[in-house]
Amino acid sequence: MDTSWIGPFIFARVNDILRSLRYGILSLIVLFVVGLAILLTVDVPRAIR
């Protein structure tokens, strides 16, 4: 499944709704933090096996 459109879509929608690039960037930062939190829960040695 291709998810490369999610970041630009969220950025554009937030920017369109709130009329502020600052909040658009903030939404992308939140997206990255959520992704990092998910990655930190991965058991790497188990995933490698």
N, CA and C atoms as an extended XYZ file, in Angstrom:
147
Properties=species:S:1:pos:R:3:atomname:S:1:resname:S:1:resid:I:1 pbc="F F F"
N         0.849       -1.173        0.000 N   MET     1
C         0.000        0.000        0.000 CA  MET     1
C         0.899        1.242        0.000 C   MET     1
N         0.601        2.142       -0.870 N   ASP     2
C         1.388        3.363       -1.002 CA  ASP     2
C         0.842        4.439       -0.070 C   ASP     2
N         1.692        4.933        0.825 N   THR     3
C         1.252        5.932        1.800 CA  THR     3
C         1.967        7.263        1.626 C   THR     3
N         2.652        7.446        0.514 N   SER     4
C         3.420        8.674        0.321 CA  SER     4
C         2.538        9.910        0.155 C   SER     4
N         1.267        9.732       -0.005 N   TRP     5
C         0.349       10.864       -0.185 CA  TRP     5
C        -0.190       11.411        1.127 C   TRP     5
N        -0.014       10.688        2.228 N   ILE     6
C        -0.632       11.086        3.499 CA  ILE     6
C        -0.056       12.400        4.024 C   ILE     6
N         1.272       12.542        4.023 N   GLY     7
C         1.896       13.767        4.517 CA  GLY     7
C         1.457       15.005        3.748 C   GLY     7
N         1.599       14.994        2.422 N   PRO     8
C         1.152       16.160        1.662 CA  PRO     8
C        -0.347       16.437        1.795 C   PRO     8
N        -1.141       15.381        1.904 N   PHE     9
C        -2.583       15.572        2.058 CA  PHE     9
C        -2.915       16.255        3.388 C   PHE     9
N        -2.313       15.748        4.471 N   ILE    10
C        -2.559       16.351        5.785 CA  ILE    10
C        -2.076       17.796        5.803 C   ILE    10
N        -0.881       18.038        5.249 N   PHE    11
C        -0.345       19.395        5.192 CA  PHE    11
C        -1.287       20.327        4.438 C   PHE    11
N        -1.758       19.886        3.285 N   ALA    12
C        -2.643       20.723        2.469 CA  ALA    12
C        -3.981       20.972        3.159 C   ALA    12
N        -4.554       19.948        3.763 N   ARG    13
C        -5.855       20.123        4.427 CA  ARG    13
C        -5.755       21.060        5.627 C   ARG    13
N        -4.719       20.866        6.447 N   VAL    14
C        -4.545       21.738        7.614 CA  VAL    14
C        -4.289       23.167        7.160 C   VAL    14
N        -3.448       23.325        6.147 N   ASN    15
C        -3.157       24.650        5.618 CA  ASN    15
C        -4.420       25.297        5.044 C   ASN    15
N        -5.235       24.523        4.354 N   ASP    16
C        -6.464       25.036        3.752 CA  ASP    16
C        -7.494       25.421        4.818 C   ASP    16
N        -7.631       24.595        5.830 N   ILE    17
C        -8.636       24.842        6.873 CA  ILE    17
C        -8.223       25.990        7.790 C   ILE    17
N        -6.971       25.987        8.236 N   LEU    18
C        -6.530       26.973        9.222 CA  LEU    18
C        -5.850       28.194        8.613 C   LEU    18
N        -5.565       28.144        7.310 N   ARG    19
C        -4.923       29.258        6.603 CA  ARG    19
C        -3.582       29.659        7.226 C   ARG    19
N        -2.810       28.650        7.629 N   SER    20
C        -1.518       28.930        8.250 CA  SER    20
C        -0.536       27.814        7.914 C   SER    20
N         0.585       28.185        7.291 N   LEU    21
C         1.618       27.194        7.002 CA  LEU    21
C         2.237       26.664        8.286 C   LEU    21
N         2.243       27.481        9.312 N   ARG    22
C         2.814       27.063       10.598 CA  ARG    22
C         2.097       25.827       11.133 C   ARG    22
N         0.780       25.821       11.080 N   TYR    23
C         0.023       24.666       11.563 CA  TYR    23
C         0.175       23.475       10.620 C   TYR    23
N         0.368       23.746        9.338 N   GLY    24
C         0.629       22.654        8.392 CA  GLY    24
C         1.915       21.929        8.725 C   GLY    24
N         2.963       22.704        9.011 N   ILE    25
C         4.248       22.110        9.398 CA  ILE    25
C         4.112       21.391       10.735 C   ILE    25
N         3.383       21.989       11.663 N   LEU    26
C         3.166       21.359       12.966 CA  LEU    26
C         2.467       20.008       12.806 C   LEU    26
N         1.522       19.921       11.882 N   SER    27
C         0.832       18.643       11.663 CA  SER    27
C         1.800       17.582       11.139 C   SER    27
N         2.762       17.980       10.312 N   LEU    28
C         3.756       17.023        9.821 CA  LEU    28
C         4.702       16.591       10.941 C   LEU    28
N         5.041       17.519       11.827 N   ILE    29
C         5.884       17.162       12.967 CA  ILE    29
C         5.167       16.130       13.834 C   ILE    29
N         3.877       16.345       14.062 N   VAL    30
C         3.085       15.385       14.838 CA  VAL    30
C         3.080       14.026       14.140 C   VAL    30
N         2.946       14.033       12.824 N   LEU    31
C         2.953       12.788       12.061 CA  LEU    31
C         4.280       12.045       12.238 C   LEU    31
N         5.402       12.767       12.195 N   PHE    32
C         6.706       12.146       12.394 CA  PHE    32
C         6.868       11.613       13.810 C   PHE    32
N         6.382       12.344       14.796 N   VAL    33
C         6.493       11.894       16.191 CA  VAL    33
C         5.678       10.614       16.407 C   VAL    33
N         4.498       10.558       15.829 N   VAL    34
C         3.674        9.355       15.936 CA  VAL    34
C         4.378        8.173       15.260 C   VAL    34
N         4.961        8.416       14.102 N   GLY    35
C         5.711        7.362       13.416 CA  GLY    35
C         6.894        6.880       14.227 C   GLY    35
N         7.605        7.817       14.847 N   LEU    36
C         8.731        7.447       15.697 CA  LEU    36
C         8.274        6.629       16.898 C   LEU    36
N         7.154        7.020       17.497 N   ALA    37
C         6.625        6.272       18.639 CA  ALA    37
C         6.269        4.842       18.229 C   ALA    37
N         5.731        4.677       17.060 N   ILE    38
C         5.401        3.328       16.570 CA  ILE    38
C         6.682        2.534       16.334 C   ILE    38
N         7.698        3.172       15.723 N   LEU    39
C         8.954        2.470       15.458 CA  LEU    39
C         9.673        2.056       16.728 C   LEU    39
N         9.545        2.848       17.773 N   LEU    40
C        10.214        2.511       19.026 CA  LEU    40
C         9.622        1.276       19.697 C   LEU    40
N         8.419        0.893       19.313 N   THR    41
C         7.798       -0.296       19.898 CA  THR    41
C         8.184       -1.585       19.159 C   THR    41
N         8.915       -1.465       18.049 N   VAL    42
C         9.281       -2.642       17.273 CA  VAL    42
C        10.434       -3.380       17.939 C   VAL    42
N        10.281       -4.668       18.079 N   ASP    43
C        11.351       -5.529       18.613 CA  ASP    43
C        12.261       -5.909       17.439 C   ASP    43
N        13.362       -5.168       17.289 N   VAL    44
C        14.233       -5.315       16.113 CA  VAL    44
C        14.827       -6.708       15.996 C   VAL    44
N        15.423       -7.292       17.044 N   PRO    45
C        15.982       -8.641       16.890 CA  PRO    45
C        14.928       -9.672       16.443 C   PRO    45
N        13.743       -9.529       16.961 N   ARG    46
C        12.679      -10.449       16.555 CA  ARG    46
C        12.263      -10.204       15.106 C   ARG    46
N        12.261       -8.952       14.684 N   ALA    47
C        11.880       -8.617       13.315 CA  ALA    47
C        12.926       -9.116       12.305 C   ALA    47
N        14.182       -9.159       12.739 N   ILE    48
C        15.243       -9.615       11.842 CA  ILE    48
C        15.147      -11.119       11.604 C   ILE    48
N        14.740      -11.857       12.636 N   ARG    49
C        14.629      -13.320       12.500 CA  ARG    49
C        13.537      -13.719       11.597 C   ARG    49
